[in-house]
């Protein structure tokens, strides 16, 4: 009984607000969509994504976060590849209770498309710098740990025989944060 009580005391929310430096990881699924119809690939692809982040929360309402994550794989039998993205974003928090906050992110991302293969010549990877955004829920388990459920959007590009093709990735993730 003593072990159960100790475990619950550690896992139950303490109501403590975590401010300062944090690190974390995310995993989930991304849907990658061809937005330009310039590429032979014109469908959406679903795949698993993983990421790592570091941030600083200045107060209950605002922080800044840097992340590196997979933005998704794409393709069909004509062209395929994968995209990774590095982001720097401001994070706004709207506390709903002592332990639950709604958050929104807005910033800039540098997406790199790589591992491009095609049955047709002229396709290659490309870099794209563009705005990124996201939103989600953050649950503060205790002063040291938080859990996140979020959505992020990234824009990417692919060089094609006809020019540059734009596409976007919708990532739905769960994550864990450790606050120092």
C-alpha positions in Angstrom: 0.0 0.0 0.0 2.9 2.3 0.8 4.4 1.8 -2.7 1.0 2.7 -4.3 0.7 5.9 -2.3 4.2 6.9 -3.1 3.7 6.3 -6.8 0.4 8.3 -6.8 2.1 11.2 -5.0 4.7 11.3 -7.7 2.4 11.0 -10.6 -0.6 13.2 -9.5 -0.5 16.8 -10.5 1.0 19.0 -7.8 -0.4 22.3 -9.3 3.2 23.5 -9.4 3.9 25.7 -12.3 7.2 25.0 -14.1 9.1 28.0 -15.3 12.6 28.0 -16.9 14.5 25.7 -19.1 13.0 22.5 -20.4 13.8 19.7 -22.9 11.5 17.2 -24.5 10.6 14.7 -27.2 7.6 14.1 -29.4 6.3 11.3 -31.5 3.2 11.0 -33.7 1.9 10.9 -37.2 2.3 13.3 -40.1 0.1 13.8 -43.2 2.2 15.3 -46.0 0.2 17.0 -48.8 1.3 18.2 -52.3 0.1 21.8 -52.4 1.3 22.8 -55.8 0.3 19.9 -58.1 3.6 20.4 -60.0 5.1 17.1 -58.9 4.2 13.7 -60.1 3.4 13.0 -56.5 -0.2 14.3 -56.0 -1.6 12.4 -53.1 -1.1 12.6 -49.3 1.2 10.3 -47.4 0.9 9.3 -43.7 3.9 8.2 -41.6 5.4 8.2 -38.1 7.4 11.3 -37.0 9.8 11.9 -34.1 11.3 15.1 -32.7 13.3 16.8 -30.0 13.0 20.2 -28.5 14.5 22.7 -26.0 12.7 25.7 -24.6 12.5 28.4 -22.0 9.3 29.4 -20.4 9.6 33.0 -19.1 6.4 33.1 -17.2 3.0 31.4 -17.1 2.0 32.9 -20.5 5.0 33.0 -22.8 8.1 31.0 -23.8 10.4 30.3 -26.7 11.2 26.9 -28.2 13.6 25.4 -30.7 13.0 22.0 -32.2 14.2 19.5 -34.7 11.7 17.0 -36.0 10.7 14.9 -38.9 8.1 16.7 -41.0 7.1 13.5 -42.8 7.7 11.3 -45.8 5.9 11.6 -49.1 5.5 9.9 -52.3 4.0 7.3 -54.6 5.5 5.1 -57.3 6.7 8.2 -59.3 8.6 10.2 -56.6 9.4 9.9 -52.9 11.5 11.4 -50.2 11.5 12.8 -46.6 11.6 16.1 -44.9 13.2 17.2 -41.6 12.6 20.7 -40.1 14.4 22.9 -37.5 12.1 25.5 -35.9 12.4 28.5 -33.6 9.0 29.6 -32.3 7.4 31.8 -29.7 4.9 29.8 -27.5 1.9 31.5 -25.9 0.1 29.7 -23.0 -3.5 30.1 -21.9 -3.8 28.4 -18.4 -7.1 26.6 -18.1 -6.3 25.4 -14.6 -3.3 25.0 -12.4 -2.2 21.9 -14.3 -3.7 22.3 -17.8 -2.8 24.9 -20.5 -3.8 25.6 -24.1 -0.7 26.6 -26.1 -0.1 28.2 -29.5 3.2 28.4 -31.4 4.3 30.7 -34.1 7.7 31.0 -35.7 10.0 30.2 -38.5 11.2 26.8 -39.8 13.9 25.6 -42.1 12.8 22.5 -43.9 15.2 20.2 -45.7 13.8 17.7 -48.2 16.2 14.8 -48.8 16.4 11.1 -49.9 14.5 12.0 -53.0 14.1 9.2 -55.5 12.1 9.2 -58.7 11.4 7.1 -61.7 11.6 10.3 -63.7 14.7 12.5 -63.9 14.8 16.1 -62.6 13.6 15.6 -59.0 15.8 16.6 -56.1 15.7 17.8 -52.5 15.3 21.4 -51.7 15.4 23.8 -48.6 12.5 26.0 -47.6 12.4 28.7 -44.9 8.9 29.6 -44.0 6.5 30.3 -41.1 5.4 27.4 -38.9 2.6 27.2 -36.4 1.1 24.8 -33.9 -1.4 24.4 -31.1 -2.1 21.9 -28.4 -2.7 21.1 -24.7 0.0 20.9 -22.1 -0.6 18.9 -18.8 1.8 19.7 -16.0 2.1 16.4 -14.1 4.3 17.9 -11.4 7.0 20.6 -11.2 9.5 18.5 -13.3 7.3 16.7 -15.9 4.7 17.8 -18.5 2.8 16.0 -21.2 1.8 17.5 -24.5 -0.8 16.7 -27.2 -0.2 18.9 -30.2 -0.6 19.8 -33.9 2.1 21.5 -36.0 2.2 22.6 -39.6 5.4 22.8 -41.7 5.9 24.0 -45.3 8.5 22.2 -47.5 9.7 22.2 -51.1 10.9 19.8 -53.8 12.8 20.6 -57.0 11.0 19.2 -60.0 11.6 19.3 -63.8 9.1 22.2 -63.9 10.5 24.2 -61.0 9.9 24.1 -57.3 6.9 22.2 -55.9 5.6 23.3 -52.5 4.0 20.9 -50.0 3.0 20.9 -46.4 3.0 18.6 -43.5 0.4 18.3 -40.7 1.9 16.6 -37.7 -0.2 15.3 -34.8 2.0 14.4 -31.8 2.2 13.5 -28.1 5.3 14.6 -26.2 7.0 14.6 -22.8 8.9 17.6 -21.3 11.4 17.7 -18.5 11.7 21.0 -16.6 15.0 21.9 -15.0 
